[in-house]
């Protein structure tokens, strides 16, 4: 279906229906206010991780596409840099309205492209809109302070000015969510932004700029799709880009910092970490188990705060292990596209699945499994519904990532899990922004 301004508009995302065939949607990158193909014309496939099916094709960008986007950004900044805080605020507020007005569509598309259960995806649009509105307010509160009098007869002051062109490289676990976290402060401060979504999950970012195309000044926000090398590498090396922001793994972050040094570029890195969930002796093992279920398996465990290792004293160790096994085995794993009640979806790719299973193999050589059952062997692309079954409650040193514990819900259902997650994180009741499909609608 032709779309105003060029490109092909993505078809509505089917949420819960029997799959007979998959129509491949063809998308273009967003440069200079228009949807365009890559300079080379090359494309790349985007998969549904729950089924392994190709659901879209996007341009496979290269350094030439980055150059084209930088040229458009430079032209846009000549005008955007002089916009008042009020102008920048109004744009961010309108972008927040775009998300609110299309919340369910964006959540469904994210669920489909990432494999997120509906109870995870449904809450993200509201948080993104709130983030945009926060920085819309911050845009009108930028300040400059008078400094000390360093030279007699002169007054010194600090003046805050935008950097110019900034770039953001986004992860695949929270594609649009993390993009908004980069876009909002950048635009609020008067910069222009180039976003590179993860090659596995570009669809919601492309849909968002399509929905916002009529209100975005040309070149102020652009999206270049492609692989980390060459697109991400070209962004971090380009001399006209003043700052690059990465959300990703530590090894990539090190490479970004190293390459950014050649152009003395500012770098913002949000990388992985290692931290345990610490369980004290007076903790209720049942509540701990529910917290582990959420903290460790939220978003299929693909989270920088995932509870990948648990430190428990000998006094309650056995009780915590037993309760945790029961809690984790209660999770229903499957394709979120066919059931809103799925507790955990697939991991993002076959490569990621093999990496996770590799941790299990390493663990088995270090100590005997501490739980019953066998880890599921269904590959990425399997849409069967099954129960999760852990093989260990701890991980070897090389497998550990940052963790955090959440308050336990009163029920193991997806609805109660997301309510508990929201209350613990934000201290408020869960807002109702997106509708939920009922069994009758299926």
N, C-alpha and C positions, 0 to 999 in steps of 0.2 A: 504494500500500500504506500503510494508516494506520500512524502511528508513535507510540509512547508519548509523551505530553506534548504532542501536537498536531503539525500539519504533515504533510507527505508525505515519507516516506523515499525518498531517491534509489534508483533501481534499480541493480543491480550494473553496473559499467562493463565493457562488452565490450572486450577488448584487441585481439584479432587475428581479425577475422571479416569476411566479405564484407558490405558495407552494402547493404541493400535499402530500409529505411526507418528513420527516426530517431524514437524515442519522446521527446517533450519532457517532461523532468522539471520538476515545479513545486515550488519551495522557498519557505520563509518565513524572515524574519529572526528572530534570537534575542534576545529582550528579557525581562528579569526572570525568566529561567529557563524561558521558554516560547517556542515557535515561533509567530509571529504574522504576519499580513499588515501591509502598510503602513497607516497611518491612513487614507489616501485610497483604498486598494484598488488603486492603480496598480501595474503590473508592467513589467519590462523583459526583453528577450531576451538570452540568453548564447549565443555562437556557438562552434562548433569552428573555429578559424582554418585548419585544414588542408583543410576541406571547404566552409566558409561556411555550413554548416547550423546551424539553431537547435537546441541540445541541451537548453536549460533556460530557465525563466522564474523570475525572482526579484523580490521587491518593489522598487518604485521609491520609495525613502524620500524624506522631505522634512524640513524643520525640525521639524515636529510629532513625527516619529519620533525625532529626536534628543532633544527635550524629554522624551519618554516614557522613553527609555533613561537619561537623566540622573536622572530621578526614581527609577527603579529602582536605579541605581547609588548614589545618596545613601542610600537605605534600606539597601542592602547594606553600605555602608561603616561605618554606625553599629555593626555587629557585626564586620565583617572587620578593621577597624583595631585591634581589641583581640586579635586572634589572635596566638599566640606564633610566633616564628620556626620552631619545630618544626611547627606546624600548616601554615604556608605551605610549608615544605619538603615535607611529606607530600603536599600537593595537587600541587605541581609534579612530584614523582616519579610520582604516579599519572597525570598528563597525559603524561609521557614514556612510561609503559607503554602508554597508549592508542595512541600513535603507533607504537611497536614492534609491537604486536599487530595493527595495521591498516596496516602499512607499504606492502605491495604495492597495496592498494586505493587508498590516498591517492596513491601515486606514479602509478598508472594514470590516476586522475582528473585529476591535475595535468598529465600528458602530454596528455590529451585536451583539456582546457580551454585550456592555454597553447600546445599544439603542440610540447612538448618532446620530443626524441628520448628513447627509453627509457634510453640510457646516461647521460643527464643527470638525468632524473627519478628513477631508481632509487636514487641516492645521497643524495637530500635528506632522507628521513625519518630516517635514522640520525643525521645532523648535527643535525636539529631536536631529537630526543630527547636527544642529548648536551648541547645548549644548555639545555634544561629542567633536566637533572640538575646542570649547572654552577651555575645560579642557585638551585637547591634547596640546594646546599651553601653558596652565598654568603649565603642568607637567614639562616643561623646564624652568620655571621661579621660582621654589621654592628656597628660600634663607635662609641662616643662618647669623645672625648678630653678630658682636663682641660686647661683653658686657663690662662693666666697669672693671677696674683692682681692684679686691676685695682683693687680697693677693699679697704682694710685690714679684716680680720675676715670677709671673704666669699670663698667658693670659686666659681669659674666653671667651667662645663663645657659641652661641645657635646652636644646630644641630637639624634639623627637621628629624624625622624618622617616618615611617609608624607604625600604631598601631598594625596591624596584621590582624586578622579576624574581619570583621565588618558585621553587618546584617541590612537589610532594609525590613521594613514591609510597603506594598504599599496599597493605597486606591482603591476603585472601580470606582471612578468618572473619574480618569485619570490614568488608569492602567499602560500602558507602559511609558507614559509621565513621571509620578512621579518615576518610576523605574529607568529611565535614569538619572534623577536628582540625584539619590542616587549612581548609578553605576559609572558615569563619574568622580566625584571628588574622590571617594574611590579608583578606579584603578589608577587614575592619581597620587595619593599620595603614591602608592606602596602597598596598602592593597589588600586583597582578599575579595570577597563579596558573601554573601548568601542572596538571595531575597526570601521573601514570598509574592506572589501576593495575593490580596483579593480573598477569596473563591468564590465570585460571578464572578470574571473577570480575570481568569488566562491565557486566551488563547493567547493574543498577546505576553506576556512575554515568554511563552513556544515556540511560533513560532519564536520569535526573536533569542533565543539561538539555536534553530534548524538551522536557516539560518546562524548563526555565529559559528556553532559547529567546523568547520574545522580550524578557526583562533583563537579560545579561548584555551589557555593552560588549561589542565585538572585541575579542582579545583579552578581556579582563579575566575570564576563566576558560581554560582550554583543557582538552583531554586527548592525550596521545597514547594509543594502545601499542602493545608490543612486548617483547621479552626484556628481562632486566638488562641483558647485553644483547642489543646495543642501546636501547632507549634509555634505561635508567643510567647507564654508564655515560651516555652523551649528555644527559641532564646535569650530572654531577661535575662533568668536565667543562661544560660550556662557560666561557669567560663572562658572558653577559648575564648569567644567572647568579644572583647575590647570595642566595640561601637555598639549601636543599634539605628537605625533611624526609626521613625514612622511618617507617614502622616495619620491622622485620627481624631477622635473626642476627646474632652478634657477629658472625663472620662477615656478613654483608655490610653491617655497620662499620666494621673496621676498614673494609675496602672503600666505603664511601668517604670516611674521614681521611684516609690516606690520599685518595684521588682529589678530594676537595682542597687539599692543602696546596696543590699546584696553582690554583687561582685564588688562594686565600679566601675561600668561600666559607660563609657561616654554615654550620651543620647542626641540625636537630635530630637526635637519634632516640628512638623508642624501641629498645631491644629486649631480648629475653632476660631472664634472671633465675636465680636458684634460691628457693626459700621453702621451708617445710610447714606443714600444718602441725602445730604443737598441741597435744592433748594432755591436760593435767589430770591428776588422779581423781579429782572430785567431779569430773565431767560425766554426764549421762551417756553411756555407750550407744543407746538408741538414737539420741540426738546427734552424737558425733557421726554415726553412720549416715544419717540423712544429710548432714553437712558435707561429708565426703562425697556422697552421691552427686550433690549439686556442684561442689567445688572441683571435683575431678572429672565429671562427665558432661558438664555444661558445654554446649557447642561442640560436642564430641571430644571434649578435652583439649580442643584447639584454642588455647587461651594462654596468654602470658602469665595469668594468675592461677592456672590450673593446679589443683592439689595433687601433685604427682608423687609425693612421699609424705608419710605420716609418722611423726615421732610420738610414740606411746610408751609409757612406763610398763614394767613387767606386771604391776599390780592389776591393771585393767586391760592388758594387751589381748588376752584371749577373748574377752567379752567384746572388745572393739572389733577385732578381726571377724568374729562370728556375725555380729550385727552388720558389719560392712558388707560381708558376702551376701547376706540376705537383701540388703538395700540395693546393692548393685544388680543382683540377679532379678530384681523387680522391674528394672528398666526394660522397656520394649524398644527394640532397635529395628529400624526399617526405613522406607522411603517416605519422607515428609510430604511428598507430592500426592500421596494417595490416602493419607490419614493424618488429621490434625492432632491426634492423641499420641503419636509417636513420641517417645521420651528422648531418644537419641538417634540422630541420622548418621550418614556415612562420614568418613574422613574425606578430605578434599580430593585425594588422588590415590592411584595404585602405589605410587612411589612412597607416599606418606604412610600408607597402610603397611607396606613392607618394612619401613623404618620402625614403626611402632611394634610390629611383631618381632623385629630384630631385638628390641629391648627385652622382650619376653625371653628370647633365646639366651641373651646374655645373663639375665637374672637366673635362669634355671641352672647355669653353670656355677653360680655363686652360692646358692642355698636352695634347699628343696622348696617347692611351691607350698604356700601356707593355706591354700584353700582347695575346696573340692571343685570339680567341674573342669571343662576344657574350654579354652578361649575359642570363640566362634571363628570359623575359617572361611565364611562367605566373603568373596572378593568384592571390591568396589564395582558397582554395576549390578549387584544383586539387590532386588527390591523386596526380598522376603522379610517377613516380620518374625523376629526372634527375641529371646531373652538374652541379656548380657550376662557374662559369667567371668569374673576376674580370676586370675591365677596367682596373684600376689598383691599384698598391700604395701609393698615397698619397692623401690627401684634402685638399681645400681647407681653409683656416683655419676657415671657418664650420662645417665638418662634423666637426671633431675632437672626440673624447671621451677620457676617461681610459683608459689602457691598461696592461697588464702582460704580461710574457712568462713562459711556463711551460717546464719541461724537456720535451724532445721524447720521445715514445714510440718504441718500437722498431718499431711497426707503426701504420698509419693506421686500423686497425679501431676502431669505437666502443668496444669493450671495453678496448683498450689505451689509447685516448685518455682514458677516464675514470679508469683506473688511474693514468696519468701525472699527470692533474690532481689527483687525491687526494693522491698521494705528495708532489707539489710544494707543495701548500697545507698539508697537515697533517703530513707527515713520517712517515707510517705507511702500512702496506698497507691496501688498500681492504677494509672490512668487508663481509660477505655477509649482507644483511638481507632482500633481496627476491629472489624467484626470477626466472629469465629464461625466456621461452618458447622452446622449441625448434621446429625446422621440423616435427617430427612432431606437435606440439600445434596447429600451424596447420591 
